Each structure stands twice: as structure tokens, then as C-alpha cells.
Amino acid sequence: MKNKLRLFIVEPNNGGGLVHFAYQLCMALSNEGVDVTLITGTDYEMADFPHNFRVEKIMNLWEHFDQRSMKIESQNFLKRGWRKAYWILRRGIRGVRLVFAWVHLTLYLLRVKPDIVQFSKFEYPFEALFVGYLRRNGIIVSQICHEFELRESRDLILSFLNRTGGGEIYRHFSAIFFLSEEIRKRFLSIHTSIPEKRTFVIPHGNSGWLLNIPAVSEDVLRHRYGVRKNERIVLFFGLLSPSKGLDDLLDAFAIVRKSCDAKLIIAGYPTKHINMNEILERNQKLGIADQVIFDVRYIPLDEIQPLMGIASVVVYPYRSGTQSGALQTAYTFSRPVIATAVGGLPEVVDDGKSGYLVPAQSPHELAEKIAILINNPELAARMGNYAKNLSDTRFSWQFISREIKITYEGLFNNNRSIVT
């Protein structure tokens, strides 16, 4: 019997969309006959779920969704100063922990010697040193490139470091997978030294694993949010950050309220880049505070299905982006979407079939499409059914894993022939 390809997938994020992506990919690749090991954080969110692959929880980092770190600015000068000092100190400590985690990871990989190591998103240029060391020691390295640009412009220092040194890491990869053709083209236009033949495009897979999670009832969520059973709901679901266009969504919803009766739910975890006080103040000034519900936390997995269930339409008003796992969640639960035509989103949304595409930062056009779906439940249902069909076919993990496996087998066989 032919030996299986030994693939180690490194995902330091122990919770959230990236590790959900990695979990589903590991399951699918294992089903395709690949010997898969996931390396992740010690607080691995998926620990209690079914696995057909090995998990090594060796990266001792930090909780990625800590409610205590939400950026709610105080009006008190001393409290603001203390909080700023706290953030600087915490960032320094985390930087040290990340370096030690990379040292431990590198030594572990050199000891077990997998055929291929796959990475995901990188945060700091220094990580290229470790990836390069692995490559020089004969290990094939690859990446699923979720992001290669920092979209949150407020982090000026990190943005500068990323622009000046962030491209170094990509030259070590034998294969880089992108989640849209548009993003691959942009990457190649910026990193001109990377050969196009090393780059590949795969779709972002669906969120089908969520269908197997026992969920709380929709009535529980309606009671919590104070919405009636037949009330029309516009939903934003996902991480909250400046690039997600929440300002545009609030402006659009203020327009929507003039022509139809609906409520807006904004559900997701606020990242460090967004100031929730500014969002709440804007909501008040627009006069829609009574119709907008904020659920600012990491939404528990057992609440995602009912959250989608009470939504009439799910909106993704991004100002920039690559792809969206949150959008795939809407598709999985048969919900029509309205998204901005940025990054790879036009390659996912069939305009007029699974939802609508609108220009970024165009509240009036966004409001027009929201009103259409709110006022036409039958149209929304048809689009939701079409979206579900896309989820089950075009965005199937079986298709994605086969494409990746073929690429990796080619890399491994080529590398082995060179060595021998």
C-alpha cells in the first residue's frame, strides 16, 4: 500500500474563523487519504468535535476572543492613559510569547519531519525567519493565504513593517493558495518576484459543519433581542473592524427605515481596531437606536444557526476584503446576502441570484437592495435557496481538498526526485 502524504497544517488561532477553516479542510483532506495533523493553540475551540485527523495543541499563545480586551474608550484622561499603557505592555508580552511559540514549533517540525507544512495568516515579518529555516532544512512549506495586506490602517507601525519586510516570507513557499482570482492577481502585482506557477486559486469552503451542532431555539434569541416572530431582520454577522463598513451599514439602514419596517442586528466580536463608542454615537445621531440591536461578543457556536434563522437578509458592507467565511455561513443556512464588490466577493455572490452586489461605501445603493429583499420575502427565499445550492456544490470541501491534494502530491514527488 502506498504511503500517505504526511501533511501538517499550522493554525495558531485557537478559535474563530481561521481555525474553523482549518478544521474543515483537515477533515476533507483526511477523507481524501492524506495523513493530516493540525498544529494549533492550547485552547483549541474544536477539541470536542469529531476528528479524523491528529491534533497537536502545542502553541501556547493567548485567547483570541477576550471580552475584556474590547476597545471601549473611557472619557477619563487617567483611565485612557492607563489603558494605552496596558495595551503597549500586553503587546510586548505577546510578542515574546509568539517568538517562543515559533521556536518550539520549528524544533518540533524538524524532529517529526512531515512531507509538507501548510501555514495560514502571518502577522509579523520576523516569522519569515522560521519558515525559511524549515525550508532550508528540506521541508516543503506552503500557505493558504487568507490575507497578505493589513486592512486596518490605524496600526501604522505594523503596516509599515508589513510593507517593507512582509514580502520576504512568500519566497519560501512552494505553493500559495488564494481564495479568489482577483486576490491572486493583486498579490502578483505587488510581489513581482514570486513566480505565478507557485500560486493557485481555491474557493472558500462552506460552513457545513455548523449544521451538526445542537442549537438553541430561535425563540430564545428572539426573546433576548426583543424581536417579534414575524419581524423582518437585517443581519450583520462577523468580526467588527473598520474595514467591515459598519458606518455605511448604519447610514443605509437609516434610509431603509423610511420605506420599510425592519430591525438591524449587528452580531460579532469587536476587534482592537474598532472604537465601539464611535459606532454607538453614530447610531444615536442617525435616530435609529431603537431599531438597531448590538450583540458585541464572540457568538457561541450553538447560537449561529438560530441567528441566521431569524434573519431575512445578511449584509456584508465591506470597504475592503479578500473573502468571507461569514458570508459562507449565510449560504450554508439558506440566507440571501448583500455584499460590496470588493476583493474576491464578486466571485462568490451571483448578483441577482444568491443576493446582490453593490459598490463599497454606497449607503444609498446598499439601502435600495436591503429594501428590495425586506419587502419581497418570496424573492429573498428564492435567493436563499440558490445560495444553499452554491454552498453544497461550488463551495464543497470535497472539491477543494482534492485540488489541494493533487497540488501537494505533485510538489512532494518533484521534491523527492530532486533529492534522489
N, C-alpha and C positions, 0 to 999 in steps of 0.2 A: 504493500500500500504506500502510495506517495506521501512523503512527509508534508504536513500542513505548513503553510506560511505562518510564521510567528510574528504577529503584529502587536506592538504596544502603543496604545493611544494615551497621550498625556493630556489631562484636563484638570488644571489646578483649581478651577472654580468648583467648590463642593456643592453648590446649589444654584438653581436658576437655569435660564435658557441654554447656556453652553453645555452644562452637564446633562441636561435633558437631551440635547442633540447628540452628545457623545454616547449616552446610554442607548438610544435607539439605533445609532449606527453600529455600535458594538453588537447588539442583538442581531441585527440584519447581517453583518459580516460573518458572525459565528454561524448563522443559518446557512451561509454560502460556503462553509467549510474552512474558514480562516480560524487559526488559533489566536484568539484575541485576549489581551489583558488590558484593563483600564487602570491607569495610574491617576489617582485623584487625591483630594484632601481628606483629612481625618474625620471630618463631619459630613461625609458623603450623604447627600439627601436621598439617594435612591437605594440605600442599603437594604430596605425591607421589601424591595420589589423583586420579581423573578429575574434570574440571571442565567444565561447560558454561556457566560464568559467569566474569567477571573477578574477580581478587583484587588488592587493593592493600594490601600489608603495610607500612603507614606509621606504626603506633602503636608507638613504641619504649618498651616497658614492661619487664616482668620475667617470669621463668619462674614460672608459676603452680603448678607441682608440683615443688618443690625439696626433695629428701630431707634436705638439710642444715638445713632450717627446721622439721623435726619437733620437737614440744614434748615432749622427754623431760627432765624436771626432774632436776637434779643434787642430791644431798644436801649438797654442799659449799656453805657460805654465800657464799664469794667467787665461786664459779662461777655461782651463782644470780644474784648481783648483776650480774656481768658480762653474763650472758645477757639480763637485763632491760634493761640499758643498751643492749645491741646491738639489741634489738627496737625500743626507742624511736627510736634513731638511724636504723635501717633504715626505720621507718615514715615518719619525716620526709623522708628522701631520696626514698622512693617517692611521697610526696605532691607534692613538687616536680616529679618526673618526670611525674606524672599531669597536673598543670596544664599543663606544656609540651606534652604529648601532645594535650590538648584544644585548645590554641591552634593547633597545627599542623593538627589535624583540622578545626577550624572554618574556618580560612583556605582549606584545600583544598576543602571543600564549597562555600564561597561562590564559589570560582573555577570549579568544574565545574558547579554549579547543577543538581543532579538534581531530578527531579519530586517525589520523596518520599524522606525519610531515615528509616530504621527503627532504633531503638535497642533494647537489651535491658535488663539489670540495671544499676542505678545504685548506687554505694557511698556517695557524699558529696553533701551538699546543694549545694555550690558548682557542681556540674555543671549545675544548672538555669540558671545564668547563660549558659552557652554554648548550651544548647538554646533558650533564649528569644531569644538574639541571632540564631540561624538562623531562627527563626520570624518575627521582626520584619523580616528581610530577604527574606521571601517564600517560604521553603522550607517545604513541608508536612513535619511531623515526626510520627512515630508510635512506638509501643513494643509489643514482646512482653513483657508484664510477668511475668517468671518469679518475682520476689519484690518485695514492697513493704514488708515488715516485716523487721527484723533478728531472727532467731530465736535467735541465740546470745547469751544475756543477760549473759555475762561482760564484753562490750565495752560498759560503761556509758556512757562518753563518747559513743561513736558512736551508741548507741541514743538518747541524749538529743537529739543533733543531728538524727537522723533523724525523731524525733517532732516537733521544733519547726520544722524547716525543710524536711524531706523532701517535704512535700506540694506545695511550690511548683512543682516540675518538671512535675507532671501537667497543669497548666492549659494548657501549651503544646501538648499533643498533640491532633491532630485525630482520632486513633483509638488506643485502648489495647486490646490483645488479652490476655485472660486464659485460663489453661489449665484452668479449671473454673468452673462457675456459682457454686459456693459461695464461691470466692475473689473473684469479681467482686462478689457481694453484700457480702462483708466490706469490700472496698475502698470501695464506695459508701457504706457506713455510717460509714466513717472520714473519707473525703474527700468531704464532702457538697456541696462547690462544683463538683464535676465532673459535668457532665450525663450521665445514663445513656446517652443516644443516642450518645455517643462511645465507649462500651465494647462489646466483642464477646467472644464465647467461642469458642475453638477447642480441639480436643483436643491433647494432647502426642503428636506423631508417633512411629512405631515406630523401631526401631534396625536397619532392614533393611540399611543399608549395611555393617554388620558381617559379614553373610553372605558378602560378596565378598572378605574379607580372608583370605589364606592363613594358616592357623592351625597352631600347634604341636599335637602329638598329645596326646590325653588321658592317655596313658601317661606322658608327660613330666611333666605336672602331678601325677599320682598319685605318681610317684616322688619328686618334690620335696616333696610334703606328707606322704608316708609313709602313704598310704591304699591299701587293697586295691581290686581291680577291682570287686567286688560290694558294697563297703561303702556304707552309706547316709550321704548327706552333706546337712547343713543349711547353706545358704549365706547370708551377708550380703555384699552387693556394693555398693560406692559410697563416697563420701566419708565419713570418720569425723568426727562432730561430736556435741556433747552432745544436740542435738535429734533425733538418729537413734535414740536409745533403746537403745544398746548395753548399758547396765546391765540393762535389762529383758530383753533377749535372753539375757544370761548367766544371769540368775535363772531364766528359763524353761527354758533348756537343762539346768540342774542338775536341774530337775523331770523333764524328758524322759528323762534318763539312767536314771531309776528304772524306766521302763516299756518302754524300747526301746534297742536298740544302734545308735548313730549317732555321727558326729563333726560338729563345727561348724567351718566355715571362715569367718573374718572377713577379707575382702579389700578393701582400699581405702586411699586416701591420708589420713593424719590431718591435719585442718586445724589452724590455730593455736589454735583454741578448745578443743581436747580435750587432756587430760593422759593419755598412754598409760600412765604409771606407775600411775595410779589404776585404770585398766581392768585392767591385768595383775595388780595386787594383789587386786582383786575376784575375778578368775578363780581365783587361788590359794586364796583363802579359801573359795570355793564347792566346792573339791575336784574341779574338772573340768579342770585344766590339761593332763592327758594326753589329753583328748578335744577340746580347742579349739586350732585352728591359726590363728595370726595371720599374715597376709601384708600388712604395713603399707607399702605403696608405691603409686605410680600404676601400675595394672595395664596392661601393654603391650597394645595393640590385638589382637595376634595370640594373646593368651592368654585373651581374654574368651570366645570360643566354647568352648574345651575346659573352662574353668572352669564355665560353665553346663552343659556336657555331663556333668560328673561329679556335679552337684547333683541331689538328689531333690526339694528344695523350696527356694525362695528367699524369705527373710523380710525384711520392711521394717517394723521395730517403732517407727516414728517417733513422737515425742512431739508434734511439730508439723510442718507442711509445707504446700506448695501442690500440687505434682505431683512425679512422679519419673521421670526419664529412665532410671534404673537399673531400675525396675520394667518399663518398656517393653522393656528389654534381655532380661529374663527371658521376657516374652511372645514376643519375636522368636525365641527359642531353645526355644520349646515347654515352658516350665517353669511349674508351678503356683506361686502366690505366697500368702503370708500377710502381710497388711498391717493397720496400725491405721487406724481410721476417723477420720482427721484430714484437714483441708483438702479437697483435691479427690480424694483416693484412693478414697472410696466411689463416685465417678463413673466410675472406671476398672476396679475389681475387681467382677466379677459374683459376689457372695457365693454360695458353693456350686457355682459353675460354673468360673470361671477360678482359683479359690482361695478363701480365707476372709478375712473382715474381723473384727477383734477390737478391743475398746476399747483406747485408749492406756494405757500403764503398768499393764497387767494381765498379769503374767507367768504366772499360772495358766491363764488363758484362752488365751494365746499357746501355752503348752506343750501344752495339750489339742489344739489344731489341728495343731501340729507332729507330735505323736504319731500322729494320725489318718493323715496323709499318709505318714509314715515307715513305718507298719505296713501301709499299703494301697497298694502300688506300682501296681496297676491303676487305682485311683481317681486317684492322682497323674498317671498317664499320660493319663487322660481329661481331667482338668482342664488339663493342659499342652497338649493338642491344641485344646481350646476357646480357651485363651489365644492360641495361634498364629493361630487363625481371627480373633480380635479384632484382632490385630496387622495382619493382612493386609487387613482391611475397615474397621472403625471408626476405626482409627488410621493409615490410609493417608495418606501425604504428598500424594498427588494430590488427595484431597478437601480437605485443609487448605489447600493452595496455591490452589485455586480459590476458596475462601471469602475468602481474603486478597486475591486479585487483584480480585474483584468489589468489595470494600470500597475498595480503593485507586483503582480506576478511577472510582468514584463521587466520592471526595474530590478527585481531580485534575480531573475535569470540572466539578465545582462550583466549585473554586478558579479555574479558567480562565474560567468565565462571569462570576465576580465581577470579575476583573481586566479583562476586555474590556468 
